[in-house]
Amino acid sequence: MNNLIKEIPVKYGLIGFTLIIVAYFAMWQIDLGLFLNPLITYPISIIVFILGVVSQTQAKKQLEGYLSFGTALLYFIFTIAIALLGYVIAGLLIFNIIDPGAKEELVELSIKAAMEMSSTILSWFGMEDISGQVSEEQIRQQMKFSPTPFGYASLIIGYIGNIIMFTVGGLISSLIIKKEKPYEFE
């Protein structure tokens, strides 16, 4: 089992790691607005989750169909932790080393998207007159109190938060996938 713990999660974790690195560099080269597009970012997260589940099922196959809850969860978390390192590495490389100016551009895009989203939501509820009360400057002031997007602190907090979020799903998948060996009486 020790070899399997090293082998299976590393394999699927590296697949997820590579996927995230390639996706982030592609989004950076194509358009920074893609980082704010849930139609792009959510599928990446879903694929990483699926890789964690595949890691669990492969372990169950190699362990002759039996996998405890704890072991299933361990495979999932190892896979996810390795894959999500791609998020940290890509963020560090792109926004802190290669193109630090992209970080500020992404902040500006976030502010514009927030302004558009708030006015759209308020118009759905018939409150168009309220939408002009929050200015871009007020949003900038509020953002000063939070970590800089894709800064070192933000990447670490995001990594830990993502692992916790994925672990909740991993708990559920571990409950579904687990199959304990039947106890044999002597």
PyMOL commands that set and color helices and strands:
alter all, ss='L'
color gray80, all
select helices_A, chain A and resi 2-30+32-36+38-62+69-98+101-124+128-133+136-143+152-177
alter helices_A, ss='H'
color red, helices_A
deselect
rebuild
show_as cartoon
